[in-house]
Amino acid sequence: MNELLSVTFDGSVLTPDKPLKLERNKRYLITIVPEEVAPVQNA
């Protein structure tokens, strides 16, 4: 499962812009790309 989402970083925590449907207590691998260089995808 791959999902593209937007987040906000407040200096210590990444907060998703919308709720996530992820399993609790499961580890995930995240790639960080600044939004201004991220590819635009239409829904």
C-alpha positions as CSV (number, residue, x, y, z in Angstrom):
1,M,0.0,0.0,0.0
2,N,1.4,3.4,-1.0
3,E,-0.3,6.6,-0.1
4,L,0.6,10.2,-0.8
5,L,-0.4,12.6,2.0
6,S,0.3,16.1,3.1
7,V,1.6,16.8,6.6
8,T,2.7,19.8,8.7
9,F,5.9,19.8,10.8
10,D,5.7,22.0,13.9
11,G,9.4,21.6,14.8
12,S,9.0,18.3,16.6
13,V,5.9,16.5,15.3
14,L,4.5,15.6,11.8
15,T,0.7,16.1,11.7
16,P,-1.2,14.8,8.8
17,D,-3.7,17.2,7.1
18,K,-6.4,14.5,7.1
19,P,-7.1,11.4,9.2
20,L,-5.0,8.3,8.4
21,K,-6.3,4.7,8.1
22,L,-3.2,3.0,9.6
23,E,-2.9,0.1,12.0
24,R,-1.9,1.2,15.6
25,N,1.4,0.1,16.9
26,K,2.7,-0.8,13.5
27,R,5.9,0.7,12.1
28,Y,5.8,2.5,8.7
29,L,8.6,3.8,6.4
30,I,8.1,7.4,5.4
31,T,9.8,9.4,2.6
32,I,9.9,13.2,3.2
33,V,9.7,15.4,0.1
34,P,9.1,19.2,0.4
35,E,5.7,20.0,-1.0
36,E,7.0,22.6,-3.5
37,V,9.0,19.8,-5.3
38,A,6.6,16.9,-4.8
39,P,4.9,15.7,-8.0
40,V,1.3,16.8,-8.3
41,Q,-1.2,13.9,-8.5
42,N,-4.9,14.2,-9.3
43,A,-7.3,12.2,-7.2
